[in-house]
Amino acid sequence: MRDLHRLRERFMRDEWPVRLGNLASDLLRLSQWVQMRRSDSEIVNLMREIAWCMEWAGDGATEELADMQREICRWRRVWPVESVRSILALRARQMSARALEISGLVESRAGR
């Protein structure tokens, strides 16, 4: 995993909506990596980074984001589970879309 201090500095220098946009991007990358069958250690490391970024979201964090963080941590603890690979890919895509909605960078589906 990349140096945690550098990762935090990079994550925190952006405004909160951009942080969530970056988080959404990381979640989408997780979904893609799971589908592409990247190495399990790379997937676990990405989940660890995502969980830390969710932690650092700070004052703008919502209970929903905290729930997402707990879910990612649960996935990380049990990974790899081959039989549920497609479920993790789907959940990561769903969380990515929701993080973007929370950020305000895109309209929510309900608002369309």
N, C-alpha and C positions, 0 to 999 in steps of 0.2 A: 504494500500500500504506500502511496505517496506520503511524504512527510506531512503529518497531521497539522503542524503549525502553519506550514505554507498553504495547505489546503484551506485552513480556516481564514487566513489572511486574504486569500484570493476570493473566497466566498463572501466575506464580510465587506469587501470594498464596494460592492454594488448596493443599490437601493433594494428595499424589501421586495417589490414586485419582480425585479430582475433576478433576485436570489431564487424566488419561487419558479421563475421561468427556467433558470439553470437547473433547478431541482427536477422540474418536469422533463427536461432534456435528459438528465441522468436516468430517470425512471424509464423513459422510452428506450434509452441505450440498454438498460438492464433487460427489458423485454426482448430486444433484438438479440442480445448476447445469449439469452436463454434459448431462443429459437435457433440460433446459429450453432448452438452447442459449444460455445467457448469453454475454456477450461473451468472446472468447478472452482478452483482457487481464484481465478479472475472474477468470477461471478460473486463469490463471497466477499472479496475485497471491494467490489463496486457496491454491494449491499452495505458494507461497513461505512463507506464514504457517504452514501445516501443517508444512512441513519444519523451520522454526525452532522451533516448539513441540515437535516430536519431539526436536530437539537439546537443548532446555531441560529435557526430562523428567528429566535428571540421573541421580542415583544409582539411581533406581528403574527406569531404562531396561533393557530386555532386548535381547538380540541380535535378537530378532524385530522389535522396534520400530525398531532401527537398520536392519534390512533394509527395513522399510516406508518409512523416511525415504529410503533410497537409491532405492527404486522411485518415490516421489513426485518426487524430483529428476530422475530419468530422464524421467518423463512431462513435467515442466515444460520440460525442455530441448527436447523435440521437438514440444510442443503448438503449434498444432493439427494433428491428424491425423484428419480427418473419418472415415476408414474404420474407425477403432478407438474411436470415441466411446463405443459401448456397452460395450466392454471396460474402459475407464477407469471408467465409471459402476459397473460390476459390481465391479471391484477396490476402488474407494473404499468401497462398501457392505461388502465382505468385511473390509477393514481396520478399518472402523468397528466392526463386530461383534467382531472380535478384540481391538481396543483396550479395549472394554468388558469382555470376559472377563478380560484381563490386569489391569485395574483392580481387579477383585474386586467391582465394583458390581453385577454380575449373575452368575448361575451360568453356567458354561461348558456348552456343549451336551453334552460328554462326561459331565458330572456329573448330567445329567437322566435 
